[in-house]
Amino acid sequence: MDNRHPTAAQPGQVTRIARRRALPGRERDYEARVREMFRHMRASPGFQGAEMIPPHEPGGDYQVVVHFASEADLAAWDASPERAEMHGLLREVAAAEPEYRSLSGLEAWFAPAVVPASMHPPRARMALVTWMGIFPTVSLVLWLIEPLLRPLLPFLPKVALLTGLIVATMTWVVMPRLTKLMRRFLNPHLKS
């Protein structure tokens, strides 16, 4: 992993995962300071949510997952005095500097992605939530747009255009909202 603050390759919603260990015996302080950082983040433009994932085993890495509407919003948080203050307080109870990973687009649908296998959402739940997004999106596109394209395009170009529209809608409109709404269903073990 890159120890710098990476930026996602695509515009739109960005999810950043920070991995870090608390000092032995300071885990409660670490968790309290991360929750305090979340309170500061809520006032930051473009903030969409955050989770703290505790270590799978004692002494392991915490993972802090934050969601912002855009890379610019995340960069504004990174440059804020509140973030600098909170990171100073976290350094007092952390074993090292955090490692960061950013996700955007399709890979961020089910963030957090860098968690122990035992903490991943069950595939059946991910499939159900994906279907909950795809069914109405495809139905709406086929009902509203396909009839307009039917006389204009042959089958394959029409399918290519429609599936491109569906993927873009799912990636930047439907799934960010749906996974946020269904967060507890997908990951009931998360602490926020």
Buried (B, 14 or more C-beta within 10 A) or exposed (E): EEEEEBBBEBEBBBBBBBBBBBEEEBBEBBBEBBEBBBEBBEEBEBBBBBBBBBBEEEEEBBBBBBBBBBBBBBBBBBEBEBBEEBBEBBBEBBBEEBBBBBBBBEBBBBBBBBBEEEBBBEEEBBEBBBEBBBEEBBEEBEEEBBEEEEEEBEEEEBEEBBEEEBEEBBBBBBBBEBBEEBBEEBBEEBEE
